[in-house]
Amino acid sequence: MLSIAVWGGGSLGLLWAARLARIFPETVLLVRTEEQRDWIREKGIRLTDLAGKEERIPVHVRWIGEVGDEAFDCLLIMVKQRHLPGVAEALAAFSRLPALAVLWQNGLGQEEAFESLFPPGVLCGAVTTEGAYREGPGEVRHTGGGQTWIGPFASGAVRSEVAARFLAPLRDEGVRIEWESPIVRRIWEKVMVNCAINPLTALLRIRNGELLRSDEALSLMESVVEEAVSVARAEGVGLEADAVLKRVVEVCRRTAENRSSMLQDVERGQRTEIDWINGEVVRRGTRAGIETPVNRTLVRLIRLLEVRCSPDSGPTDGRLPSR
């Protein structure tokens, strides 16, 4: 039996912890606050499935302040990208690192904090088209089915025995999950979808499907994708702008009622992941000598919005805060 931990109690962390606990009963969920730990210990994870049926699923849960020198075979890291350096620092103190570590972030560059810890075949990325919405400390709603891929960032890495033992029981239970080596192309494809949808929904305070009702929004999304495709090609990832844009439109339609993660962050007054999504396209474009003015403008606008929506920013009387 595999020893599995899910690090992160957000929407996907709760969804996957509940899913894994059914198959691997000793699965441990690691959460950021003692309050969330206590809630889940008392009530379990309350999962509402795609049909609207609610189920309570008991899960082993620990506060990350309680995590010491652990011995997990498989670790799914599902925190926001800004928290990854802290996770890497904590893992560096472990005497035995996991045999499979999977990063589930929305942006680019998530592997950089872990490359000194894990060899290429151990460190993997994940891309999923599933949707989930956290409704409370231990309450999650599965908002959309889909496909998940995991695989190494490095080309030529061989799938480990632990990865095979992780994937097979999930497939047997009907979870659509596949191994893909390397995972980089899938990550770029998802990043481009996020680049096109997330900042616009956050700025306009609208659900995903609303973007398809505006020619101006579609034109902006096209420009975002074209810039990102140029940057990806400079890094050896050959994608076509037309195909990616079709994918963006498909995601908007399929998730029409969803509120993007970036919109949810803005509504909660939290920092977004803009720096690792559009911001990474800008940074990599600069490195490759490629101009990315639309992505750069979206980064600046979201950063302004973060300041205005932060609970610590104080009243602005409708004006932008001064430096």
Beta strands, then each sheet from edge to edge (+ up, - down):
strand 1: 4-7
strand 2: 28-31
strand 3: 45-48
strand 4: 54-57
strand 5: 60-63
strand 6: 74-77
strand 7: 100-103
strand 8: 123-128
strand 9: 131-136
strand 10: 139-144
strand 11: 148-152
strand 12: 177-179
sheet 1: 5+ 2+ 1+ 6+ 7+ 8+ 11- 12-
sheet 2: 4+ 3- 10- 9+
end
